[in-house]
Amino acid sequence: MLEIDITTVIFQIVNFLVLVVVLYYLLFRKIIQRAEVRKQDLEKIRSDMLDDLKEAERLKMDLELEFGNIDTRIEEAFDKAKNELEEIRNKVLDDVKEESDQILKQSRESVRLSREQSIEDFRADIITNSINLSRNLLKKISTDEMHNLFIKEINERVLEMGRKEMSRIETIRKSLKDREPILFIQTAKPLTKEQQAGIIRTFSALADQNVKLDIKQDENLICGIRIRLSDYIIDNTLSSKIEEIGEEAAKEWELISSGMISR
């Protein structure tokens, strides 16, 4: 008969339990922990997949809704584009009209200025040619008698000023206080001794002191003389009278031209 040693059996059982405990802590525990982590990972993956599935269902519903309204949205987009194109067309038409009006206005102004300039050039040419023609004609027909008459008029004008414009005479005399009384004369024709003496007497009385003459001849004056004493100038030449007539003619022509342009 087989004999069983109870002590040995108990010892073997204890050894087995110790081995199980050791294996659990050294091997099975780590495997169980890894399995638990793997289980959690799988649960998370499953949860993410469920969330993705829900998101896919939501996107599916959104797409179905989008496709359901696509005709309406296309029509709205077409109407919007049509309205925008109409606004652009109207703006372009308004810009073109405004630019055309501006160009037309500038063209009218340019025509007006050109017309005024043409009239002004024509006026200037007529007056200049008339003055030159008059100068040439008067040079040919001017006589010594006319020249003498112009000189006589200067003497008479100064004497008349001495009788009626004493304040002006005093002003001329004061201006000569610190100056040498030189009478600068430009004459169209040579002056005779008698004419020079008469001028000296007249202007010496004007200056209240003896004056000296500085005479230069200028045939462009045509007829008569121009005299300067200090700041006082007296011009009695045919040339100056022609210039005055030209200036008056220019003013008259300007008035006439203004009336023509305004019409």
Secondary structure as UniProt FT lines:
FT   HELIX           6..23
FT   HELIX           24..28
FT   HELIX           29..141
FT   HELIX           144..164
FT   HELIX           166..175
FT   TURN            176..178
FT   STRAND          182..187
FT   HELIX           193..207
FT   STRAND          212..217
FT   HELIX           219..221
FT   STRAND          224..229
FT   TURN            230..231
FT   STRAND          232..237
FT   HELIX           238..262
//
